[in-house]
Amino acid sequence: MKEMLDVLTEYGEFTGTVASREECHKNGYWHRAVYGFIIDRNLNVLLQKRSLNKKLWPGK
């Protein structure tokens, strides 16, 4: 099942178009992404290694 994303303008406005993640990356379409950080009281940061199957920056 393909992940479908809202296509945005460079200012973050919805265009009314929906495209797959693959189409967005192939065509340079803007879309939203979310990042989360877990930091403990000692300021240790939990990092997640990317899957080796990712197209962009695998294993990073």
C-alpha positions in Angstrom: 0.0 0.0 0.0 1.5 3.3 -1.1 1.8 6.2 1.4 -0.2 9.1 0.1 0.7 12.7 1.0 -0.8 16.1 0.6 1.2 18.2 -1.8 2.0 21.6 -0.5 3.3 24.9 -1.9 6.7 26.0 -0.8 4.9 28.1 1.9 3.2 25.1 3.4 -0.2 25.7 1.8 -2.3 22.8 0.6 -2.6 22.6 -3.1 -5.6 20.1 -3.1 -3.4 17.5 -4.8 -2.4 14.2 -3.2 0.6 12.1 -4.4 2.5 9.1 -3.3 5.7 9.5 -1.3 7.6 8.2 -4.3 6.0 10.7 -6.7 6.7 13.6 -4.2 10.4 12.7 -4.0 10.7 12.0 -7.7 9.1 15.3 -8.7 10.3 17.5 -5.9 6.8 18.1 -4.5 6.7 19.7 -1.0 5.0 17.6 1.7 5.0 17.6 5.5 7.2 15.4 7.7 7.3 14.9 11.4 10.4 14.4 13.6 10.4 13.5 17.2 13.2 13.7 19.7 13.5 11.9 23.0 15.9 13.6 25.5 16.3 12.4 29.1 17.0 14.5 32.1 20.8 13.9 31.6 20.4 15.4 28.0 21.0 12.0 26.4 19.3 11.9 23.0 17.8 8.7 21.7 18.7 8.3 18.0 17.1 5.9 15.5 19.1 4.4 12.7 17.3 4.5 9.3 16.5 1.3 7.6 18.9 0.0 5.0 15.9 -0.2 2.6 15.4 3.6 2.6 16.0 5.3 -0.7 17.4 8.5 0.9 20.2 8.2 3.4 19.9 4.4 4.2 21.5 3.3 7.4 22.1 6.8 8.7 
